[in-house]
């Protein structure tokens, strides 16, 4: 079976001359009947009722069925081949052949009542130049004085057409007016046209109707005719083009047996699937709709090459040639059937390549590699795709070429080997980023845009969210909320002893917020951030997804680009699109979701949305929440109000309460609670009890680990001085002395003061996320030891990154490695000496900086002792 058994080509398509795609109004004078223009019934049978034709018929029906004032000018505007002459000839036969017109209208169930026996005047200005347009009407209507050098006035014109219905059909009117070299004569003709078209609108009995075909209404006579009320037809509906071609080339386009078409398409689809070619449902539907042509062939000819191929005229001639060549040979006509060896095909393609530069390149490569399997079909398909590009995406991918070339039973391995050979040996056959074409000149942005169309939107969205968390927020360990279950699963994998950040790409529902916290440990350390812009939704933001698709496409193209300049171009595009993504997230901003009360169900929750201004990075947000929302003073106030709940508990137990209890102040800094307790201890609001030191009214002399084991107690009298935890000696309370010391004092006239000695204490910070945060922690630890001397300081840096850009790291860590890779580093740096607080902070600022690294400082501090009084 071939396509001809289903879609029957018209006889003229298969004839020696082939289908005639040019409508010539001069052929109306053919008395022999050989020209189809002169055969009304046959011509109407070839006419498909496009939306433009239906619109014109609707307006004509209104004009001649009512007494209301209607437009008398029908202005057909379009380039060569768009259908102007066909529509003029259609109206001619509609008016002059009422029986044939009646059958055609009935066939398509269209209503159009025209006057009986109208006077139809049809003139083609390129064949018969006319320097006095009024001669047309005045002579045909039997008026005297038709050779007058002056145009008739309105009264004379009305007298000439009185009692008649005149149809004036003017083809190539633009050429006729522009061919008049005398400016005065040209103006006379324009004035006459304006007068009669205005009269056509004035008269209620519709005595004159003018139909004019022009190229561009911006030039005369279009500029003049546009001043008159009119019906505009611009042949701009793309849905009609395919139907016109199928109707013109085949006898039965509306009666094709769909079951047979589906059977043929199923055969192709099964064969392609076996060969590993993906055929979607959408593509299968396009195959059925465009049968017997492949969707790619229709798209190349009727969309990409339409304007340079003389619109529908060129498509009819080219596709008609393929139908004739493939008759009884093919089940499906594809771009590969536009054979480079067929003279008729090449003559048509010259319109797309006037200099035959591309065609010469393709012929040269085919001559060199003609013995390869499928050589002619591969070259023909790729050449057509190259020539039809017209500034759009050039060439074809391997899979698209395969769909054009391979028929049922063909070996795909032979095809692939031939394609590789053309890529390797063809002089003018090029491949770039998976697309094959002849002698290209491509724009990087257009290439990226085209390739991005096949990037999976889900993959693109994931990439955009990675940029948001890693590059803008600055924490690739942050959890990006997609749904509750996945977010909770990710949170369980994070260190629950530290603040865990959740970035929501949209405003969450109350139920989602409630469910997010439910059942998790240390949930008051979950920092939920939502967009400041309540209407922002990154998951459905098509701009962000498109930028991410373009970024992925650009990076893929960059990796396969064959020149350094091409690589730079794609790399620059990728960076621009990434910047657009980050800017979109930055403009959306962040708001901190503060849970003030957490109930049994979502409706019981009390939530406050606190905008964070322009803060977008983890460091800035942490600082803003820690210093503005939850400073140390807020913890002190909260502890005062809840002192009954913490008395008798260890400090670490109190900290755990704050980590777990939603509605309590958030420990964005993990030292906040103990700092507050120490300050309250100094103020004698609470006391701290520990076996090594139990202060109340002063700072405790305990290490961080010892302080965490201290018990919070009610205020008490601190009568025992603290024990020196490093030397093992005990200080006596002021004013108390041993019996031996008292005796020695009494036996001497002068007391010698004991030699002052230094006290050595140890301080350590928790791990901080970055150098800036570490400097703040060190400054906080040393704030109450301004006069101390730091004898030794040890820095610990832990850095871990997955799929990182190794080239961005210092050479000391990566050596000469570059590209993506995983890295883990654990550094320890120690310095000894006599450092002041300011010098230590400078040392911190001098540490190596790694994004996403954790920093910690351990200090050995010497405290000077005051001389006893």
HELIX and SHEET records of a PDB file:
HELIX    1   1 UNK A    3  UNK A    5  5                                   3    
HELIX    2   2 UNK A   11  UNK A   14  1                                   4    
HELIX    3   3 UNK A   25  UNK A   29  5                                   5    
HELIX    4   4 UNK A   36  UNK A   38  5                                   3    
HELIX    5   5 UNK A   40  UNK A   45  1                                   6    
HELIX    6   6 UNK A   51  UNK A   65  1                                  15    
HELIX    7   7 UNK A   84  UNK A   96  1                                  13    
HELIX    8   8 UNK A   98  UNK A  107  1                                  10    
HELIX    9   9 UNK A  134  UNK A  140  1                                   7    
HELIX   10  10 UNK A  154  UNK A  161  1                                   8    
HELIX   11  11 UNK A  173  UNK A  178  1                                   6    
HELIX   12  12 UNK A  183  UNK A  202  1                                  20    
HELIX   13  13 UNK A  222  UNK A  225  1                                   4    
HELIX   14  14 UNK A  239  UNK A  249  1                                  11    
HELIX   15  15 UNK A  258  UNK A  274  1                                  17    
HELIX   16  16 UNK A  281  UNK A  290  1                                  10    
HELIX   17  17 UNK A  295  UNK A  299  1                                   5    
HELIX   18  18 UNK A  300  UNK A  304  3                                   5    
HELIX   19  19 UNK A  311  UNK A  326  1                                  16    
HELIX   20  20 UNK A  335  UNK A  337  5                                   3    
HELIX   21  21 UNK A  343  UNK A  349  1                                   7    
HELIX   22  22 UNK A  357  UNK A  368  1                                  12    
HELIX   23  23 UNK A  375  UNK A  387  1                                  13    
HELIX   24  24 UNK A  398  UNK A  405  1                                   8    
HELIX   25  25 UNK A  412  UNK A  425  1                                  14    
HELIX   26  26 UNK A  444  UNK A  452  1                                   9    
HELIX   27  27 UNK A  457  UNK A  466  1                                  10    
HELIX   28  28 UNK A  467  UNK A  473  3                                   7    
HELIX   29  29 UNK A  484  UNK A  493  1                                  10    
HELIX   30  30 UNK A  510  UNK A  517  1                                   8    
HELIX   31  31 UNK A  523  UNK A  525  5                                   3    
HELIX   32  32 UNK A  538  UNK A  540  5                                   3    
HELIX   33  33 UNK A  542  UNK A  560  1                                  19    
HELIX   34  34 UNK A  564  UNK A  588  1                                  25    
HELIX   35  35 UNK A  602  UNK A  604  5                                   3    
HELIX   36  36 UNK A  618  UNK A  624  1                                   7    
HELIX   37  37 UNK A  625  UNK A  629  3                                   5    
HELIX   38  38 UNK A  632  UNK A  641  1                                  10    
HELIX   39  39 UNK A  643  UNK A  646  1                                   4    
HELIX   40  40 UNK A  651  UNK A  660  1                                  10    
HELIX   41  41 UNK A  672  UNK A  682  1                                  11    
HELIX   42  42 UNK A  704  UNK A  709  1                                   6    
HELIX   43  43 UNK A  739  UNK A  746  1                                   8    
HELIX   44  44 UNK A  771  UNK A  782  1                                  12    
HELIX   45  45 UNK A  806  UNK A  808  5                                   3    
HELIX   46  46 UNK A  811  UNK A  814  1                                   4    
HELIX   47  47 UNK A  837  UNK A  845  1                                   9    
SHEET    1   A 5 UNK A 119  UNK A 124  0                                        
SHEET    2   A 5 UNK A 166  UNK A 171  1                                        
SHEET    3   A 5 UNK A 208  UNK A 214  1                                        
SHEET    4   A 5 UNK A  73  UNK A  77  1                                        
SHEET    5   A 5 UNK A 231  UNK A 233  1                                        
SHEET    1   B 3 UNK A 396  UNK A 397  0                                        
SHEET    2   B 3 UNK A 435  UNK A 438 -1                                        
SHEET    3   B 3 UNK A 429  UNK A 432 -1                                        
SHEET    1   C 5 UNK A 479  UNK A 481  0                                        
SHEET    2   C 5 UNK A 500  UNK A 504  1                                        
SHEET    3   C 5 UNK A 526  UNK A 530  1                                        
SHEET    4   C 5 UNK A 591  UNK A 597 -1                                        
SHEET    5   C 5 UNK A 606  UNK A 611 -1                                        
SHEET    1   D 2 UNK A 686  UNK A 689  0                                        
SHEET    2   D 2 UNK A 711  UNK A 714 -1                                        
SHEET    1   E 4 UNK A 759  UNK A 764  0                                        
SHEET    2   E 4 UNK A 854  UNK A 863 -1                                        
SHEET    3   E 4 UNK A 789  UNK A 805 -1                                        
SHEET    4   E 4 UNK A 820  UNK A 835 -1                                        
END                                                                             
